[in-house]
Each structure stands twice: as C-alpha cells, then as structure tokens.
C-alpha cells in the first residue's frame, strides 16, 4: 500500500488494510468506492428527516450511512452513526436527533479528505 490517501485515512482511524483484504487487495476498487462516499445522499436525507422530525426515516438513513462507512473501513464514522442509532433503538429519539451535527461534521471530515486526494 503506497497511496497517500490510504495513509491519511489510516491516520484518521480507518481500517484500510482490513478493507483492502476484503477487496482482495484491489486498491483501485477501494479508491473507486471511496470516491463515491462524498456524494452519498444518505447524509442529505438524514438531515431532512431530522429537520422534519421524522425519527423512523432518520433511523433508516443513519443505519444505511453506518453500513456504507463500515464497508469502507471508516470506523470513526461508524462509531458516530452507531451512537445515534443506539439512541433511536433505546427510544431516546430526542437524544438521537440531537446528534445530527456531530454525524454531519464527521461525514464532511471524511468526505473532505477523500475529495482532496
């Protein structure tokens, strides 16, 4: 692995090596998937759901976003999404909805790094 983006992602807490293993070492495929992340619509739909007070839709969107982040090995993003998801599952909807800014901030941190590469 000699990609500067991969090194930066690892420094941020991503599990690049494990993700590459799942992709059978295909760095180009991993880069292709990573480059799609900043255009992920789930973050937009999550914000809309939170703004509309739609907990069911927000829970669905954050769950999907968590899955995308997990598949890409972006574990800190997974953790932030999981915190929100666990509050939804515990019927702490207000606490869950209050985490939208943190989820968006984390998403944009990862997206910015990926887009700069």
C-alpha positions as semicolon CSV with decimal commas, in nm:
position;residue;x (nm);y (nm);z (nm)
1;X;0,000;0,000;0,000
2;X;0,165;0,318;-0,114
3;X;-0,128;0,550;-0,158
4;X;-0,113;0,883;0,034
5;X;-0,492;0,881;0,076
6;X;-0,480;0,538;0,238
7;X;-0,215;0,661;0,480
8;X;-0,419;0,969;0,570
9;X;-0,732;0,759;0,621
10;X;-0,540;0,524;0,848
11;X;-0,412;0,821;1,048
12;X;-0,776;0,924;1,096
13;X;-0,868;0,578;1,227
14;X;-0,980;0,395;0,914
15;X;-0,911;0,024;0,878
16;X;-0,759;0,041;0,532
17;X;-0,569;-0,289;0,549
18;X;-0,876;-0,487;0,659
19;X;-1,089;-0,324;0,392
20;X;-0,832;-0,396;0,124
21;X;-0,822;-0,758;0,241
22;X;-1,198;-0,786;0,189
23;X;-1,147;-0,638;-0,158
24;X;-0,876;-0,894;-0,232
25;X;-0,608;-0,624;-0,234
26;X;-0,770;-0,428;-0,516
27;X;-0,659;-0,073;-0,436
28;X;-0,824;0,072;-0,746
29;X;-1,160;-0,077;-0,648
30;X;-1,123;0,063;-0,296
31;X;-1,040;0,407;-0,438
32;X;-1,343;0,386;-0,665
33;X;-1,570;0,314;-0,368
34;X;-1,406;0,583;-0,155
35;X;-1,450;0,846;-0,425
36;X;-1,824;0,781;-0,423
37;X;-1,851;0,845;-0,049
38;X;-1,862;1,230;-0,063
39;X;-2,167;1,212;-0,292
40;X;-2,356;0,983;-0,055
41;X;-2,716;1,101;-0,041
42;X;-2,792;0,943;0,298
43;X;-2,636;1,236;0,483
44;X;-2,867;1,476;0,300
45;X;-3,171;1,257;0,363
46;X;-3,070;1,218;0,728
47;X;-3,062;1,596;0,774
48;X;-3,401;1,632;0,602
49;X;-3,551;1,364;0,827
50;X;-3,413;1,525;1,142
51;X;-3,534;1,869;1,035
52;X;-3,880;1,721;0,966
53;X;-3,883;1,536;1,299
54;X;-3,917;1,201;1,118
55;X;-3,743;0,961;1,356
56;X;-3,821;0,649;1,152
57;X;-3,666;0,792;0,836
58;X;-3,370;0,935;1,030
59;X;-3,306;0,595;1,186
60;X;-3,315;0,429;0,843
61;X;-3,079;0,686;0,693
62;X;-2,824;0,674;0,974
63;X;-2,832;0,294;0,964
64;X;-2,757;0,299;0,591
65;X;-2,482;0,557;0,636
66;X;-2,328;0,341;0,909
67;X;-2,325;0,045;0,672
68;X;-2,155;0,244;0,397
69;X;-1,890;0,370;0,640
70;X;-1,837;0,018;0,774
71;X;-1,790;-0,125;0,426
72;X;-1,527;0,144;0,358
73;X;-1,350;0,084;0,689
74;X;-1,422;0,436;0,816
75;X;-1,460;0,323;1,176
76;X;-1,482;0,664;1,347
77;X;-1,775;0,743;1,115
78;X;-1,929;0,408;1,205
79;X;-1,897;0,492;1,575
80;X;-2,071;0,830;1,540
81;X;-2,355;0,675;1,339
82;X;-2,383;0,388;1,585
83;X;-2,420;0,628;1,879
84;X;-2,716;0,791;1,705
85;X;-2,862;0,455;1,604
86;X;-2,836;0,314;1,957
87;X;-3,027;0,613;2,095
88;X;-3,301;0,553;1,839
89;X;-3,315;0,184;1,932
90;X;-3,341;0,278;2,300
91;X;-3,634;0,510;2,222
92;X;-3,421;0,812;2,307
93;X;-3,533;0,992;1,994
94;X;-3,455;1,343;2,115
95;X;-3,101;1,240;2,208
96;X;-3,060;1,066;1,874
97;X;-3,186;1,361;1,671
98;X;-2,957;1,594;1,868
99;X;-2,656;1,411;1,725
100;X;-2,715;1,524;1,366
101;X;-2,449;1,796;1,377
102;X;-2,186;1,552;1,501
103;X;-2,276;1,298;1,230
104;X;-2,265;1,565;0,960
105;X;-1,936;1,704;1,086
106;X;-1,778;1,359;1,088
107;X;-1,914;1,280;0,740
108;X;-1,772;1,603;0,600
109;X;-1,430;1,543;0,760
110;X;-1,405;1,210;0,578
111;X;-1,554;1,346;0,256
112;X;-1,310;1,641;0,253
113;X;-1,008;1,415;0,289
114;X;-1,133;1,186;0,014
115;X;-1,216;1,474;-0,221
116;X;-0,871;1,630;-0,173
117;X;-0,698;1,316;-0,298
